[in-house]
Each structure stands twice: as structure tokens, then as C-alpha cells.
């Protein structure tokens, strides 16, 4: 298997301007797309417009890929331990103190973790924000209060589930919020079943074991995370994971045995017509293609190990195949 690295367009990090500095090295700094990781969910930061930063009382600067991740971290800390909390203004990229910012929940914008929570500098009125982006306009205090109002179960703490439209109005959700844990002893297709039940933006954690399911189709924003020893096996017959939704993360798996085909592009992970996806920290063994991106935007393929079976070109695909895509980052793969 050859490793093809094709840059369809240049990836230019969005600089965040320092705003409202408080001196003494306590101010925020620009987030570095593709290098900074989220302190809460450990995902690489791929779009700085949704990010935030926390300066701890000890002076350490923590970076976050989304406001919902940052509020999950802040809500879990003792009372007021932070020296500073900032969010990015979506429209200008400048950093704003969280207490002064406005937040749009829901509407037309889609944050990296799928909770549709976006921050803005208070240069426009709440009515203007709602007219531009729809959704509900909140203050930082209201965002934090919603997070604190949710019981601190392990699933809520790890998936920041409460920041979703309707969660404070008593609506009865049709799907389970938060994290779903999957084991090999579950249903015949336990991962596919979990995808049907998880709330958009939630997390599915897959315990160690071998999973042989039909192609796992991900049709909503979520994080699919494998524990050490979680193996997805295609039984030599098909693509293993097919992503057709924005803001999906696939991390921590061994994906193996897609089989070869001259009629379809079988892959360990295939992303089609989607944006903001992250395929990282996986191992691919005996897959026709390891990662196949078609009409993808703003996706990251990072720190994966790829070992293919092919000995001749007609019987092997590529490690990373990118077709008709924009702003794709391919970093640190073996």
C-alpha cells in the first residue's frame, strides 16, 4: 500500500488576535490549527473560530476546540480557579473574555463537537445575532448554568451532552444523550445500534474485542472512540466505516480486512460529502484503502499506522486517497 499525500488546497491557520489582555503573561494567545489539541476531548483543533482558552490559576494555558468542551471543563472545576477564560469571536477571530461574549445555540452554525454552540463578541445585539444565525442567544452565565444543571454522571462529564437545543425545556429526546458504551457481547451489530441511539454530537466508546458488522454508516455528528484492543473487522467483504455526516471523529481502532475489489473503493474509513471529520490514532491492517476521502472539506487524517496487503498496483489502493476535496490536513501518518 502506498501512502498518497495530496494537498487539494492550502491550509492556512486562522490567527486569533489577542483581545482584552490582562497583563503579566495572562492573556490568551492565538490557537494553532493542526497543532493545538483540545484539553477536554483531546481532538486536534481544526477550526479556531469555535475555540476557546482557559488560563489556570497556576498560569497554564489550556486550549479547547469548541465552547462546549471548554464549558464542560470549567463546570467540573472548583469554584473560580481560572485566571482567565476566553472564547473566539466567530466573525472576526479575535479573543473575547467569556463573561462579555454572546453565544448562539442551535441555528445555522455547526461547532466541531456538534452542539451548535458558537461565540461572538458583544459588538452586535442579541436580536441581530438571532436574525443572522437563528438559534437561541445566551450569555456565558446561562451557558455555564445549563452545564451545571445536568447531573454529573460519567457520560455527561465526558460528552458535554447538555448543551443541546431543547435540553432545558423538558423535551423527551428520541435518542440517548451522552456517551454510549459498546461491548462485543451486545446486539448482532452493537456499533450500528449505538449510532441509531446516540444524540447528535455524543460519544460512542467501544470496548476491547473484535466487531464484525456490515459497513458501519455514521450519519450524524459523533465521536466513535475505541479502547485499546477494539478491532473492527470487515471480514474481507466491505468498507468498514462510512462517514456521511459532518463533525465525526473516528479514533483508537484497529481496522482490518476489507478485502480487495475492482468495482468499489473499499476502505477502513471512507468519508463522503462531509466536513470537519477527524480520523486519528488508528491502525489499518489489510485494507484496500486505509482512508478514502471524497468531496470532503476541512478534515484531518492524523497519526494513523497503515499496513496494506497489496503486492501489485492493481490489487492495492492507497494509504490516504483524497478526491475532489478542500482544506484536508494529512499529518504524521506511518
Secondary structure, 3 states (H helix, E strand, C coil): CECCCCCCCCCCCCCCCCCCCCCCCCCCCCCCCCCCECCCCCCECCCHHHCEEEEECCCCEEEECCHHHHHHHHHCCCCCCEEEEEEECCCCCCEEEHHHCEEEECCCCCCCCCCCEEEECCCCCHHHHHHHHCCEEEEHHHHHHHHHCCCCCHHHHHHCCCCCCCCCCCCCCCCECCEEEECCCCCCCHHHHHHHHECCCEEEEECCEEECCCCEEECCCEEEEECCCEEEECCCCCCCEEECCCCEEEECCEEEEEECCCCCCCEEEEEECCECCEEECCEEEEECEEEEEECCECCEEECCEEECCCCCHHHCCECEEEECCECCEEECCC
